[in-house]
Amino acid sequence: MSTATTPSLGHTLSTWRQFNALTKPRVIQLIVFCALIGMVLAVPGVPSWAQLQRAAVACLGIWLVAGAAAAFNCVVEQHIDARMRRTAWRPTAKGELTNTQTLGFSAALCTAGSVLLYLWVNPLTMWLTFATFVGYAVIYTVILKPLTPQNIVIGGASGAMPPVLGWSAMTGEVGPEAGILFLIIFLWTPPHFWALALYRVEDYRKSGLPMLPVTHGSEFTRLQILLYTFILFAACLMPFMYGMSGWLYLSAAVLLSIGFCLYAWWLWRDYSDALARKTFRFSLIHLSLLFAALLLDHYLLG
């Protein structure tokens, strides 16, 4: 009996791993983390048990809808993914999952997440999350990404929404504080992705996507990364200037932003693929530690 059931169990586990891969777990973790930051900052002091429950449900709902958007993206870009070394392993690119299976999975996640948010959080958060799904899965993936080298800049609005979703989940509205968090991620997105595109330029060239290094060259892209890090530096000071944080956050924001600017400067002056990789990795550290500092500041000095 065990011999007969083992292959079936192994096949089931393998299929679920493939479905999980469609959700792009590492990206989703960062999305939920940024949403959680918005939730925490929206609540003065230590949250109550009811607020903790609402935050947990909101995180789950946002995770489900974000996963649905990622799965939909895999369907739309399966032929592009198959031509790129970075994404050729995805189940849709390899033909391990059919379009019907993936779309059904995406629809199920989106529906479940939307219902959770509407019934147990609030309608505003549900509609904002659904709008983010449409913005990423349709407007960015289907329209912007294959048509313009500014795809990352315009499409970055969807990626910058998580703290806004978190804020609205706890307050039922969108305040200026949420707008500041949105602006930070919006300005962080282009230098983050363009650093990746620089050392993956041949992949993007083969895929046919008009990424900035393909359409305008490496030097122009590196200059844009440098300019964006300068603007991002200013945006990272806004939580302190608006009174959302104290000196702990300000110190972290200045140090992290100087680091990002230095990486961008070195990349602009003397390019190498290795340095582009380091810049990309530091961008992830920059955003994660920046928001972690904002969180610590909120509780330790708030």
Residue pairs with C-beta under 8 A, 6 or more apart in sequence:
15 97
18 91
18 96
18 97
19 71
19 91
19 97
19 105
21 90
21 91
22 67
22 70
22 71
22 74
22 90
22 91
22 92
22 97
22 102
22 105
22 106
23 66
23 67
23 70
23 71
23 109
24 67
24 70
27 66
27 70
28 63
28 66
28 67
28 70
30 284
30 287
30 288
31 62
31 63
31 66
31 159
31 162
32 59
32 62
32 63
32 66
32 162
33 288
33 291
34 162
34 163
34 166
34 181
34 185
34 287
34 291
35 58
35 59
35 62
35 162
35 163
35 165
35 166
35 169
36 55
36 59
36 166
37 163
37 166
37 181
37 291
37 294
37 295
38 162
38 163
38 164
38 165
38 166
38 167
38 169
38 170
38 178
38 181
39 55
39 58
39 59
39 166
39 167
39 169
39 170
40 47
40 55
40 166
40 295
40 298
41 163
41 167
41 177
41 181
41 244
41 294
41 295
41 298
42 166
42 167
42 169
42 170
42 171
42 175
42 177
42 178
43 51
43 170
44 302
45 302
46 299
47 55
51 170
54 120
54 121
54 169
54 170
55 166
55 169
55 170
57 116
57 117
57 120
57 121
58 117
58 121
58 125
58 165
58 166
58 169
58 170
60 113
60 116
61 113
61 114
61 116
61 117
61 120
61 121
61 125
61 126
61 129
62 113
62 117
62 129
62 162
62 165
62 166
62 169
63 113
64 109
64 110
64 112
64 113
64 116
65 109
65 110
65 113
65 114
65 117
65 129
65 130
65 132
65 133
66 132
66 133
67 109
67 113
68 105
68 106
68 107
68 108
68 109
68 110
68 113
68 133
68 137
69 106
69 110
69 132
69 133
69 136
69 137
71 102
71 103
71 105
71 106
71 109
72 102
72 103
72 106
72 133
72 137
72 141
73 136
73 137
73 141
74 81
74 90
74 91
74 92
74 93
74 102
75 92
75 99
75 102
75 103
75 106
76 137
76 141
76 142
77 87
77 141
77 145
78 90
78 92
78 93
78 99
79 93
80 87
80 207
80 208
80 209
81 87
81 88
81 90
81 92
81 93
82 88
82 93
82 94
83 203
83 206
83 207
84 200
84 203
84 204
84 206
84 207
85 203
86 200
86 203
87 93
88 94
91 97
91 102
92 99
92 102
110 130
110 133
113 129
114 126
114 129
114 130
117 125
117 126
117 129
117 169
118 126
121 169
122 168
122 169
122 172
124 168
124 172
124 173
124 174
125 165
125 168
125 169
128 161
128 164
128 165
128 168
128 174
129 161
129 165
132 158
132 161
132 165
135 155
135 157
135 158
135 161
136 155
136 158
136 159
139 155
139 158
140 151
140 154
140 155
140 158
144 150
144 151
144 154
144 155
145 151
145 155
145 209
146 208
146 209
146 210
147 210
148 154
148 210
149 210
149 211
149 212
149 214
149 215
149 216
150 212
151 209
151 210
151 211
152 189
152 190
152 193
152 194
152 211
152 212
153 189
153 190
156 185
156 186
156 189
156 190
157 186
159 185
159 186
159 189
160 182
160 183
160 184
160 185
160 186
160 189
161 182
162 185
163 178
163 181
163 182
163 185
164 174
164 178
164 179
164 181
164 182
166 178
167 174
167 175
167 177
167 178
167 181
168 174
168 178
176 242
177 239
177 242
177 244
180 235
180 238
180 239
180 242
180 244
181 239
183 235
183 238
184 232
184 235
184 236
184 238
184 290
185 287
187 228
187 231
187 232
187 235
188 232
188 283
188 286
188 287
190 224
190 225
190 228
191 224
191 225
191 228
191 229
191 232
191 260
191 264
191 279
191 283
192 280
192 283
192 284
192 287
194 211
194 212
194 213
194 221
194 224
194 225
195 225
195 267
195 276
195 277
195 279
195 280
195 283
196 276
196 280
197 204
197 211
197 212
197 213
197 214
197 221
198 213
198 218
198 221
198 222
198 267
198 271
198 273
198 276
199 273
199 276
199 277
199 280
201 211
201 213
201 214
201 218
204 211
204 213
204 214
205 214
212 220
212 221
212 224
213 221
218 271
222 264
222 267
222 268
222 271
223 268
225 264
225 267
225 268
225 279
226 261
226 264
226 265
226 267
226 268
228 264
229 257
229 260
229 261
229 263
229 264
230 261
232 257
232 260
233 257
233 258
233 260
233 261
236 253
236 256
236 257
236 290
237 250
237 253
237 254
239 245
239 249
239 253
239 294
240 246
240 247
240 249
240 250
240 253
244 294
245 294
245 297
245 298
245 301
246 297
246 301
246 302
247 301
248 293
248 296
248 297
248 300
248 301
249 293
249 294
249 296
249 297
252 289
252 290
252 293
253 290
253 293
256 285
256 286
256 289
256 290
256 293
257 286
259 282
259 286
260 282
260 283
260 286
263 275
263 278
263 279
263 282
264 279
266 275
267 275
267 276
267 279
